[in-house]
Amino acid sequence: MIWIKFPAPGVAFSPAMYVCVCQQVTDREIREAARQGCRRLEDLQDTLGVATNCGCCAELACELMEETRSEAAAFGCPLPQPA
């Protein structure tokens, strides 16, 4: 069963895109992991299992993570930092 979180009223909705087919991880899950403090591919691998099988998704997963962190910084939203 796939659960899709719907945005708040007035927020545009776009369907999730599978980034890691091997582990069934979506772009939304990667973005949320980045917002929760993932900063490296190894963090995503430990948290979500991304790129732990065939590895074809590693580049896109990293791009999404960096893009999410850059967007947060541009809007002045502090993200968790590693200990």
C-alpha positions in Angstrom: 0.0 0.0 0.0 1.3 3.4 -0.9 0.4 6.4 1.3 0.6 9.8 -0.3 0.6 12.9 1.9 -1.6 15.6 0.5 -0.4 19.2 0.7 -2.2 21.9 2.7 -5.1 23.7 1.0 -3.8 26.2 -1.5 -0.5 24.3 -2.0 0.1 22.9 -5.5 0.2 19.1 -5.6 2.6 17.0 -7.6 2.7 13.2 -7.5 5.8 11.6 -6.0 8.5 10.3 -8.3 10.3 7.1 -7.5 14.0 7.8 -7.4 15.2 4.5 -6.0 13.1 1.7 -7.6 15.1 -1.0 -5.8 14.1 0.3 -2.3 10.9 2.1 -3.4 12.1 5.5 -2.2 10.5 8.7 -3.6 11.8 12.2 -4.2 9.5 13.3 -1.3 11.2 10.9 1.1 14.6 12.1 0.0 13.6 15.8 0.4 12.2 15.1 3.9 15.4 13.2 4.9 17.4 16.3 3.7 15.1 18.5 5.8 15.7 16.3 8.8 19.5 16.6 8.5 20.8 14.1 5.9 23.8 15.8 4.2 25.7 13.0 2.5 24.8 10.0 0.3 25.9 7.8 3.2 23.2 9.5 5.4 20.6 8.7 2.8 21.8 5.2 2.5 21.6 4.7 6.3 18.2 6.4 6.6 16.3 5.3 3.5 18.4 2.6 1.9 18.9 4.7 -1.2 21.6 3.5 -3.6 22.4 0.3 -1.6 21.5 -2.1 -4.3 22.3 -1.2 -7.9 23.3 2.4 -7.2 21.8 3.9 -10.3 19.8 6.4 -8.2 22.8 7.8 -6.3 23.4 10.9 -8.5 19.7 12.0 -8.6 19.3 11.3 -4.8 22.3 13.6 -4.1 21.0 16.3 -6.4 17.6 16.2 -4.7 19.2 16.4 -1.3 21.4 19.3 -2.2 18.6 21.1 -4.0 16.4 20.8 -0.9 19.1 22.1 1.4 19.8 25.0 -0.9 16.2 25.9 -1.2 15.9 25.9 2.6 18.9 28.1 3.0 17.6 30.5 0.4 14.4 30.9 2.4 16.3 31.3 5.7 15.0 28.0 7.1 17.6 26.5 9.3 18.1 22.7 8.9 19.5 20.3 11.5 23.3 20.0 11.5 25.2 16.9 12.3 26.5 16.4 15.8 
